[in-house]
Amino acid sequence: MSEIERLIKNYERFVRLPWERNLAGPQKVWFVVYDKAQERRLRFRIPEFEIATKNAGHGWVHHDLTDAFAEWMAAHEYREAYFEDPEALDLALADQFLPFLAQRLRAVLSAPGVDDDTVVAISGVGALFGLARVSLLVDRVSPSIRGRLLVFFPGSVDINKDNPRRGRNFRLLDARDGWDYHAIVITADAEVWRP
């Protein structure tokens, strides 16, 4: 069985479990972590995650962030200046791009039809590498999560097996210094790591 097949099976088992209803936003975040080399294979099989979710009696909404930076830049009034001086873009990324991403994702999380039984899945977070931190984006939108936020995460997570509730170090594309985030982790090797 391939890594993606095991990942789908583990997700399928997990999404069928009863959902606690009185959780705070950050406790409603699920990270599906997979090897960055599997990105194209995983994207091709996202519909299987949708089927598993619907078979478990939950709604599904998928939002792809791959083109978010290009769309933000194309609409930006100073885009030509940023192309001439890319270093000037650093400030705009923190001050404008991250809020743009958060606003966009909050709109998806609060769209009609998205309720306490809906999984909102986001893919394309690898395209944010060097532009915006996934952890900051999740922090900004977590109060808006009604059902669950599923983040397809190409990279790795180091989990302290002696104490899985502490010491989770996420690394986007295995390259950036990681961060500790208390999301539920679903991998191909271990079914689920809870915070």
C-alpha positions as CSV (number, residue, x, y, z in Angstrom):
1,M,0.0,0.0,0.0
2,S,1.4,3.4,-1.0
3,E,1.9,6.3,1.4
4,I,-1.1,8.2,0.0
5,E,-3.4,5.1,0.2
6,R,-2.4,4.6,3.9
7,L,-3.0,8.3,4.5
8,I,-6.5,8.1,3.0
9,K,-7.3,5.0,5.1
10,N,-6.1,6.7,8.3
11,Y,-8.1,9.8,7.5
12,E,-11.2,7.7,6.6
13,R,-11.0,6.0,10.0
14,F,-10.5,9.2,11.8
15,V,-13.2,11.3,10.1
16,R,-15.8,8.6,11.1
17,L,-15.2,9.1,14.8
18,P,-17.8,11.2,16.7
19,W,-16.9,14.9,16.7
20,E,-16.7,16.8,19.9
21,R,-18.9,19.9,19.7
22,N,-17.5,22.2,22.4
23,L,-14.0,22.7,21.1
24,A,-12.1,26.0,20.6
25,G,-11.1,26.9,17.0
26,P,-7.4,25.7,17.3
27,Q,-8.7,22.3,18.5
28,K,-10.7,21.9,15.3
29,V,-7.6,21.9,13.1
30,W,-6.4,18.7,11.4
31,F,-3.1,18.4,9.6
32,V,-2.7,15.7,7.0
33,V,1.1,15.5,6.8
34,Y,2.8,13.7,3.9
35,D,6.2,13.7,2.1
36,K,6.6,16.7,-0.1
37,A,7.6,14.4,-3.0
38,Q,4.0,13.1,-2.9
39,E,2.3,16.5,-3.5
40,R,1.1,15.7,-7.0
41,R,-0.1,12.3,-6.1
42,L,-2.0,13.6,-3.1
43,R,-3.6,16.4,-5.1
44,F,-4.9,13.9,-7.6
45,R,-6.5,11.9,-4.8
46,I,-8.1,14.8,-2.9
47,P,-11.5,13.6,-4.2
48,E,-11.0,10.4,-2.1
49,F,-10.7,12.5,1.0
50,E,-14.0,14.2,0.0
51,I,-15.7,10.8,-0.5
52,A,-14.5,9.6,2.9
53,T,-15.8,12.7,4.6
54,K,-19.2,12.5,2.9
55,N,-19.5,8.8,3.7
56,A,-18.9,9.7,7.4
57,G,-21.9,12.1,7.2
58,H,-20.0,15.4,7.0
59,G,-20.0,18.2,4.5
60,W,-16.9,19.0,2.4
61,V,-15.5,22.2,1.0
62,H,-12.1,22.3,-0.7
63,H,-10.1,25.5,-1.2
64,D,-6.8,25.6,-3.1
65,L,-4.3,28.3,-2.1
66,T,-1.8,27.6,-4.9
67,D,-2.7,30.8,-6.9
68,A,-3.4,33.1,-3.9
69,F,-0.1,35.0,-4.2
70,A,-0.4,35.5,-7.9
71,E,-4.0,36.8,-7.5
72,W,-3.0,39.1,-4.7
73,M,0.0,40.4,-6.6
74,A,-2.0,40.9,-9.9
75,A,-4.5,43.1,-8.0
76,H,-1.9,45.0,-6.0
77,E,-1.5,48.7,-7.1
78,Y,2.3,48.6,-6.4
79,R,3.0,45.4,-8.2
80,E,5.3,47.0,-10.8
81,A,7.4,48.6,-8.1
82,Y,7.7,45.2,-6.3
83,F,8.9,43.6,-9.5
84,E,11.6,46.4,-9.7
85,D,12.5,46.1,-6.1
86,P,11.6,42.7,-4.7
87,E,13.1,43.5,-1.3
88,A,10.3,46.1,-0.8
89,L,7.9,43.2,-1.0
90,D,8.9,41.7,2.4
91,L,7.0,44.4,4.3
92,A,3.9,44.0,2.1
93,L,3.9,40.3,2.6
94,A,3.6,40.6,6.4
95,D,1.3,43.6,6.4
96,Q,-1.0,42.8,3.4
97,F,-0.6,39.3,2.0
98,L,-1.2,37.4,5.2
99,P,-4.3,39.4,6.0
100,F,-5.5,38.9,2.4
101,L,-5.1,35.1,2.8
102,A,-6.8,35.1,6.2
103,Q,-9.8,37.1,4.9
104,R,-10.1,34.8,1.9
105,L,-10.1,31.7,4.1
106,R,-12.5,33.2,6.6
107,A,-14.9,33.8,3.8
108,V,-14.7,30.1,2.9
109,L,-15.1,29.1,6.5
110,S,-18.3,31.3,6.9
111,A,-19.8,30.6,3.4
112,P,-23.4,29.4,3.2
113,G,-23.6,25.7,3.7
114,V,-20.5,25.5,5.9
115,D,-21.6,24.4,9.3
116,D,-20.5,22.5,12.4
117,D,-20.4,19.3,10.4
118,T,-18.3,20.5,7.5
119,V,-14.7,19.9,6.7
120,V,-13.0,22.8,5.0
121,A,-9.9,21.4,3.4
122,I,-7.1,23.6,2.1
123,S,-4.4,22.5,-0.3
124,G,-1.6,24.4,-1.9
125,V,0.1,25.5,1.3
126,G,3.4,24.6,-0.2
127,A,3.0,27.6,-2.5
128,L,3.1,29.9,0.5
129,F,6.7,28.9,1.4
130,G,8.7,32.0,1.8
131,L,5.6,34.2,1.5
132,A,3.5,33.4,4.5
133,R,3.7,31.1,7.5
134,V,1.0,28.4,7.6
135,S,0.9,28.6,11.4
136,L,0.1,32.3,11.4
137,L,-2.6,31.8,8.8
138,V,-4.2,29.0,10.9
139,D,-4.0,31.2,14.0
140,R,-5.8,34.0,12.3
141,V,-8.7,31.9,11.0
142,S,-9.1,29.5,13.9
143,P,-11.8,31.5,15.6
144,S,-13.9,31.2,12.4
145,I,-13.8,27.4,12.2
146,R,-17.2,25.9,12.7
147,G,-16.7,22.3,11.8
148,R,-13.1,21.2,11.0
149,L,-10.2,22.8,9.1
150,L,-8.2,20.2,7.2
151,V,-4.7,21.3,6.1
152,F,-3.0,19.2,3.5
153,F,0.6,19.7,4.6
154,P,3.6,18.7,2.4
155,G,6.5,18.4,4.7
156,S,7.1,16.6,8.0
157,V,6.2,16.6,11.7
158,D,8.5,15.4,14.4
159,I,6.5,14.0,17.2
160,N,7.9,13.2,20.6
161,K,6.7,9.6,20.8
162,D,7.1,9.5,24.6
163,N,4.8,12.6,25.0
164,P,2.9,13.2,21.7
165,R,1.0,16.2,23.3
166,R,4.3,18.1,23.4
167,G,7.1,18.6,21.0
168,R,5.4,18.5,17.6
169,N,7.7,20.3,15.2
170,F,6.1,21.0,11.8
171,R,8.3,21.7,8.8
172,L,6.8,22.9,5.5
173,L,8.6,21.3,2.6
174,D,11.0,20.0,5.2
175,A,13.1,23.1,4.7
176,R,11.9,25.9,7.1
177,D,12.6,25.9,10.8
178,G,9.5,24.3,12.2
179,W,7.0,25.4,14.7
180,D,5.0,23.7,17.4
181,Y,1.3,23.6,16.7
182,H,-1.4,21.8,18.6
183,A,-3.4,20.4,15.7
184,I,-4.5,16.8,15.3
185,V,-1.9,15.2,13.0
186,I,-2.9,12.5,10.5
187,T,0.0,10.7,8.8
188,A,0.5,7.5,6.7
189,D,2.6,5.9,9.4
190,A,0.5,6.6,12.5
191,E,-3.2,7.0,12.4
192,V,-3.6,10.1,14.5
193,W,-1.6,12.2,16.9
194,R,-3.8,14.2,19.2
195,P,-2.7,17.4,20.9
